[in-house]
Amino acid sequence: MSAGSYNPYEKYGVRRAINAAGTLTRVGGSISHPEVFRAMEDASKAFVHISELQQWAGKIIAEATGAEAGLPTAGGSASIMLAAAACIMKGTELEEYEPKGRAVWRHIIQRIPAHAEGLKTKFIVQKANRDEYDHAVEIAGGRFVEVGNEEGATEKDLDEAFDPEETAAYYYTVQPSSKCLAIDTVVEIAHRHGVPVIIDASAELPPKSNLKYYTSKGVDLVVFSGGKTIAGPNNSGLLAGRGDLIKLAHLQSYPFEGVGRVAKMSRETIVGLITALRIYLERDEGAHFKAWEEKANFMAVELGNLPGVESGVVVATTGKEETPKFPLVTVRLDEGVCGIGGGELHQRLVDGDPSIEGIYEPYYLLEDYKGILIFNTQYILEGEEQLIIDRIRNIISDAA
């Protein structure tokens, strides 16, 4: 039995999903190395002071990211929430405490989000740089100040939005949009005003060099997902940056009683994350890319042979020197021939058994994205590429 045909969820009456979308959270993110689970099982055999384990993990995260300090978190969104909380608490009496023992600072951290009077809670962001995940800033009690419009913002917009009485930080999401001012510009303006910059780089791996890239740009707090390309537990993340801000984030997190209490990490998850990070740092990225590319080329050729189907391979890149991230299979249907469009094909693939998750109309890839269905081969398991091809062939045959 190939890995791509096994369904461990069948006994529960639950469909298996084929992940042809990449590190997609809603289907589980990634598949961890067996060593990760062995480390997690080992960690389950004894108790530990969670704050000490977090500090151990934080040192390894700091080393991997080139930052002063690090903190393991329960995912990218939890990292954003804790980063925002840290910036709100900057300059308060919370700085006098250390993350150990009982949380005698509870009366300070529980001011947010509901009782934040007198705290700096505004986060300046470019309107064209907003996404669905930055809501985590507001969960911590932050309030966004949008500058510019959907077509972009100017340096003057960012500069004039600063309020010395209320601005906690500038916020930035890494996304390949030419409409946004570059992170270098945002850092320069923020630091001129003496406030930090938070950057959400959750999905910016590969390449692993990005782990240190944003720190080298002077970003004060950077967020990465632990459950995507790092292939740690899906509910894990990394927060790295300035030591003073990481300490404030830690004081707000589990096992203490701040906003991060809701995003609890077990000792097993912390150890699993760090084990996965170590494995990722040793990975031969070139070999992985080659394997993904071979699978993508095979799929593109086979799908392109179907009547009315135009298929090819493009390479998604990171903004840093156009570094290759992963190959993507593009599929466009001629409705007149196939009797079906890309959107309906995508939905039928999702609704089938097993469910096949691709990406429809990827805004981040092409200017002319209408009607394009994408398959990312990162986590298409052995044999699943042929299953996808056969399913598409059958759907088109039935629709034509």
C-alpha distance (Angstrom), angle and dihedral (degrees) to the residues before:
residue distance angle dihedral
M1 . . .
S2 3.82 . .
A3 3.79 121.3 .
G4 3.78 88.1 -112.9
S5 3.81 95.1 60.2
Y6 3.80 100.2 45.9
N7 3.81 116.4 103.2
P8 3.81 112.8 -168.9
Y9 3.83 88.4 178.5
E10 3.80 96.3 59.1
K11 3.80 91.4 92.2
Y12 3.81 87.9 59.1
G13 3.80 93.4 49.5
V14 3.83 91.0 -113.7
R15 3.81 125.3 134.4
R16 3.78 120.0 -115.5
A17 3.81 115.3 -124.2
I18 3.78 125.3 -140.7
N19 3.79 107.6 -142.8
A20 3.79 106.4 -142.2
A21 3.80 92.4 148.2
G22 3.81 100.9 73.1
T23 3.79 124.1 -120.8
L24 3.79 93.7 -2.0
T25 3.80 113.0 169.9
R26 3.79 96.5 -152.8
V27 3.80 92.0 62.9
G28 3.80 95.4 41.4
G29 3.80 106.4 -77.7
S30 3.78 103.3 -117.3
I31 3.79 144.3 -21.6
S32 3.79 115.9 -98.9
H33 3.79 125.7 -137.4
P34 3.84 112.3 -100.9
E35 3.80 88.3 -115.7
V36 3.81 88.3 65.9
F37 3.79 91.6 59.8
R38 3.78 92.3 44.8
A39 3.80 89.4 54.3
M40 3.81 90.9 47.8
E41 3.79 92.0 50.5
D42 3.80 90.4 49.5
A43 3.82 90.8 50.4
S44 3.80 89.8 53.3
K45 3.80 92.3 64.0
A46 3.81 97.2 75.5
F47 3.79 141.6 22.8
V48 3.80 126.9 -108.7
H49 3.80 139.6 -179.7
I50 3.80 100.2 -94.4
S51 3.82 94.5 -148.5
E52 3.81 90.5 55.6
L53 3.80 91.1 48.8
Q54 3.80 89.5 49.3
Q55 3.81 90.9 52.5
W56 3.81 91.0 49.9
A57 3.79 90.0 50.7
G58 3.79 90.9 44.5
K59 3.80 92.0 59.0
I60 3.80 90.9 54.4
I61 3.81 91.3 46.7
A62 3.80 89.8 50.0
E63 3.79 91.6 51.7
A64 3.82 91.9 48.2
T65 3.80 93.3 49.7
G66 3.79 100.0 36.7
A67 3.80 89.5 -121.1
E68 3.80 130.4 135.2
A69 3.80 92.1 -115.3
G70 3.76 143.9 -3.8
L71 3.80 142.4 -157.3
P72 3.82 131.0 -158.1
T73 3.79 111.6 -130.1
A74 3.78 140.2 -175.6
G75 3.80 93.7 -102.0
G76 3.80 140.5 -47.1
S77 3.80 94.7 -66.0
A78 3.80 91.0 51.5
S79 3.81 88.3 51.4
I80 3.81 90.8 53.0
M81 3.80 91.4 48.5
L82 3.81 92.9 49.9
A83 3.81 91.9 44.4
A84 3.79 90.0 54.1
A85 3.81 91.5 46.9
A86 3.81 90.0 51.5
C87 3.80 92.4 52.7
I88 3.81 91.9 47.5
M89 3.81 90.0 52.1
K90 3.81 94.8 46.9
G91 3.80 109.6 121.5
T92 3.80 95.3 19.2
E93 3.80 129.6 113.6
L94 3.81 88.2 -96.1
E95 3.82 86.8 85.3
E96 3.80 88.8 73.0
Y97 3.82 93.7 67.1
E98 3.80 134.1 79.9
P99 3.84 125.2 -142.9
K100 3.79 98.7 -110.8
G101 3.79 138.5 94.9
R102 3.79 120.8 6.9
A103 3.79 119.0 -8.8
V104 3.81 98.6 -109.6
W105 3.83 86.5 160.2
R106 3.82 91.3 67.5
H107 3.81 92.2 113.5
I108 3.81 89.1 61.0
I109 3.80 102.1 44.2
Q110 3.79 94.1 45.0
R111 3.78 90.8 64.1
I112 3.79 86.6 87.6
P113 2.90 135.5 108.4
A114 3.81 99.9 3.6
H115 3.81 103.3 28.7
A116 3.80 103.4 38.9
E117 3.78 98.0 133.9
G118 3.78 110.4 147.5
L119 3.81 94.2 16.6
K120 3.78 125.2 112.5
T121 3.79 104.5 -109.5
K122 3.81 107.3 158.2
F123 3.81 121.0 110.5
I124 3.78 118.3 -166.8
V125 3.80 115.0 -141.1
Q126 3.79 136.7 165.5
K127 3.80 110.2 -109.6
A128 3.81 90.5 -133.9
N129 3.81 88.5 54.0
R130 3.82 97.5 59.6
D131 3.80 122.8 114.5
E132 3.79 139.9 168.5
Y133 3.80 94.5 -91.7
D134 3.79 99.8 58.5
H135 3.81 88.2 77.8
A136 3.81 84.0 90.8
V137 3.81 87.5 76.6
E138 3.81 89.4 60.1
I139 3.79 91.7 47.4
A140 3.81 86.8 62.5
G141 3.80 90.5 51.9
G142 3.79 98.4 -93.9
R143 3.78 124.1 141.8
F144 3.78 121.6 -150.3
V145 3.78 122.9 -131.1
E146 3.80 106.2 -160.8
V147 3.79 119.5 -152.4
G148 3.78 128.6 -166.8
N149 3.78 122.3 0.4
E150 3.79 139.7 -92.2
E151 3.79 89.0 -68.7
G152 3.78 94.2 57.4
A153 3.79 144.8 -85.7
T154 3.78 136.8 -101.7
E155 3.78 131.0 -125.7
K156 3.80 86.9 -113.2
D157 3.83 89.8 56.9
L158 3.81 91.1 54.0
D159 3.78 93.0 44.1
E160 3.79 97.3 48.2
A161 3.82 93.6 46.4
F162 3.80 90.7 67.0
D163 3.81 115.2 108.9
P164 3.82 114.3 -173.0
E165 3.81 91.0 -154.1
E166 3.80 98.4 49.6
T167 3.83 112.7 17.0
A168 3.81 113.4 107.3
A169 3.82 99.7 173.8
Y170 3.77 148.6 -36.5
Y171 3.81 116.5 -99.1
Y172 3.80 129.2 -148.8
T173 3.80 135.4 178.7
V174 3.79 118.5 -157.1
Q175 3.76 108.0 -125.2
P176 3.79 132.2 142.0
S177 3.81 96.2 -107.0
S178 3.77 117.5 136.4
K179 3.80 88.1 -161.9
C180 3.81 94.0 73.9
L181 3.78 126.0 80.9
A182 3.80 111.6 -108.9
I183 3.78 121.3 -96.0
D184 3.82 90.0 -114.7
T185 3.79 89.3 62.2
V186 3.80 93.4 47.1
V187 3.82 91.5 49.6
E188 3.80 92.2 49.1
I189 3.81 93.1 51.5
A190 3.81 94.8 43.1
H191 3.78 93.9 48.9
R192 3.79 91.1 46.9
H193 3.80 85.8 60.9
G194 3.81 93.1 43.5
V195 3.81 97.7 -115.7
P196 3.83 129.8 118.3
V197 3.79 131.9 -109.0
I198 3.80 122.8 -131.2
I199 3.79 116.7 -158.7
D200 3.80 126.3 -167.3
A201 3.81 105.8 -147.2
S202 3.81 93.9 155.3
A203 3.80 95.7 137.6
E204 3.82 98.5 32.2
L205 3.79 96.2 108.7
P206 2.99 129.5 129.5
P207 2.96 115.6 75.0
K208 3.79 98.6 59.5
S209 3.81 89.6 -150.9
N210 3.81 85.3 76.9
L211 3.80 88.0 73.1
K212 3.81 87.8 76.7
Y213 3.79 99.5 25.4
Y214 3.80 98.9 84.4
T215 3.78 94.0 43.1
S216 3.80 87.6 53.6
K217 3.81 88.0 54.8
G218 3.80 90.2 60.6
V219 3.81 97.1 -104.6
D220 3.81 109.0 161.0
L221 3.82 99.0 -150.8
V222 3.80 124.7 17.7
V223 3.80 127.1 -172.2
F224 3.82 126.6 -149.8
S225 3.79 130.6 174.6
G226 3.79 115.3 -119.9
G227 3.79 94.3 -162.9
K228 3.79 99.0 56.7
T229 3.81 123.1 61.9
I230 3.81 93.5 -15.6
A231 3.83 83.9 62.5
G232 3.77 97.3 -144.1
P233 3.81 122.6 140.2
N234 3.81 109.0 -46.0
N235 3.81 90.4 -120.1
S236 3.80 95.2 58.9
G237 3.77 137.0 96.4
L238 3.78 145.1 166.3
L239 3.79 130.2 -121.9
A240 3.80 116.3 -171.3
G241 3.78 135.6 172.0
R242 3.77 145.6 81.1
G243 3.77 114.9 15.4
D244 3.81 95.3 -129.4
L245 3.80 92.4 52.3
I246 3.80 94.9 44.0
K247 3.80 88.9 53.4
L248 3.81 90.5 53.4
A249 3.82 90.0 48.2
H250 3.81 89.9 50.5
L251 3.82 91.4 51.0
Q252 3.84 88.0 55.6
S253 3.80 95.1 47.3
Y254 3.78 138.2 81.8
P255 3.05 130.3 -47.2
F256 3.81 83.9 41.4
E257 3.80 126.1 64.0
G258 3.79 105.7 -105.0
V259 3.81 128.5 109.0
G260 3.80 89.0 -68.3
R261 3.79 93.4 63.6
V262 3.81 88.9 88.8
A263 3.82 89.8 58.5
K264 3.78 98.5 61.5
M265 3.82 121.9 176.7
S266 3.77 120.2 -158.3
R267 3.78 119.7 -134.2
E268 3.79 86.9 -111.7
T269 3.82 91.8 55.8
I270 3.81 93.0 49.5
V271 3.81 91.8 51.4
G272 3.82 91.0 43.9
L273 3.80 91.3 52.6
I274 3.80 94.0 51.3
T275 3.80 91.9 45.5
A276 3.81 89.6 51.9
L277 3.81 91.1 47.3
R278 3.79 91.5 53.5
I279 3.81 91.2 49.2
Y280 3.81 90.7 48.0
L281 3.80 92.7 51.5
E282 3.82 89.1 55.7
R283 3.81 94.2 46.9
D284 3.79 121.8 121.5
E285 3.79 97.4 -128.6
G286 3.79 92.6 -173.1
A287 3.81 92.2 58.4
H288 3.80 91.8 48.3
F289 3.80 92.0 49.4
K290 3.81 91.3 49.5
A291 3.81 91.8 53.2
W292 3.81 91.5 48.5
E293 3.80 90.6 47.5
E294 3.80 94.0 50.9
K295 3.79 90.5 52.5
A296 3.81 91.2 46.2
N297 3.80 93.0 50.6
F298 3.81 91.2 49.5
M299 3.80 91.9 51.0
A300 3.80 93.3 46.2
V301 3.81 92.8 52.4
E302 3.81 94.2 46.2
L303 3.80 94.3 45.5
G304 3.80 92.0 44.0
N305 3.81 89.1 58.5
L306 3.82 91.0 62.5
P307 3.84 114.6 98.6
G308 3.80 111.9 -97.4
V309 3.79 94.6 8.8
E310 3.80 123.0 119.8
S311 3.80 112.2 -167.5
G312 3.80 136.8 170.9
V313 3.79 144.2 146.7
V314 3.80 127.1 -101.4
V315 3.78 126.9 178.6
A316 3.79 119.2 -127.4
T317 3.77 111.2 -141.8
T318 3.76 137.2 -162.1
G319 3.80 117.4 -120.7
K320 3.80 91.6 -114.7
E321 3.80 105.0 96.2
E322 3.82 89.9 -36.2
T323 3.81 91.1 -76.3
P324 3.86 112.7 -174.8
K325 3.79 114.0 -107.6
F326 3.79 105.1 175.1
P327 3.83 140.6 -34.4
L328 3.79 119.0 -104.0
V329 3.80 129.5 -157.5
T330 3.81 111.5 -135.6
V331 3.80 121.1 -154.4
R332 3.79 126.8 -171.4
L333 3.82 122.6 176.8
D334 3.79 128.8 -149.3
E335 3.81 99.2 -138.2
G336 3.79 91.5 -159.5
V337 3.79 89.8 61.6
C338 3.81 102.0 30.1
G339 3.79 98.3 38.6
I340 3.77 89.0 -137.0
G341 3.80 137.8 72.8
G342 3.78 131.4 -132.1
G343 3.79 94.4 -100.1
E344 3.79 94.5 53.7
L345 3.81 91.3 44.4
H346 3.78 89.6 52.6
Q347 3.80 92.0 50.7
R348 3.81 93.7 47.4
L349 3.80 89.8 51.4
V350 3.81 90.7 51.3
D351 3.81 92.4 46.4
G352 3.81 94.8 50.1
D353 3.78 129.5 92.0
P354 2.93 112.0 -83.9
S355 3.79 91.7 30.4
I356 3.82 113.2 -128.5
E357 3.80 115.1 -150.1
G358 3.80 115.8 -158.9
I359 3.79 130.3 153.7
Y360 3.79 120.1 -100.1
E361 3.81 122.0 -154.0
P362 3.83 97.2 -8.2
Y363 3.81 104.0 -150.3
Y364 3.80 91.9 -164.5
L365 3.79 97.4 58.1
L366 3.77 113.8 49.8
E367 3.79 137.0 15.5
D368 3.79 89.0 -138.0
Y369 3.80 96.8 50.5
K370 3.80 101.5 141.6
G371 3.78 112.5 127.8
I372 3.80 95.6 2.8
L373 3.79 120.5 137.1
I374 3.81 117.1 -161.4
F375 3.79 131.9 -156.8
N376 3.81 119.0 -164.2
T377 3.81 110.2 -158.2
Q378 3.83 97.2 -158.4
Y379 3.79 93.8 104.0
I380 3.79 103.3 19.1
L381 3.80 99.7 126.1
E382 3.79 126.4 -139.3
G383 3.79 110.0 -65.7
E384 3.79 95.2 9.5
E385 3.81 93.2 99.4
Q386 3.82 89.7 65.0
L387 3.79 91.3 45.8
I388 3.82 89.7 54.4
I389 3.81 91.7 49.3
D390 3.82 92.4 48.1
R391 3.81 92.6 47.4
I392 3.81 92.1 51.4
R393 3.82 90.9 47.0
N394 3.82 90.6 52.4
I395 3.82 94.2 45.9
I396 3.81 92.3 50.8
S397 3.80 92.2 44.8
D398 3.80 91.0 53.2
A399 3.81 93.0 46.0
A400 3.81 99.1 45.1
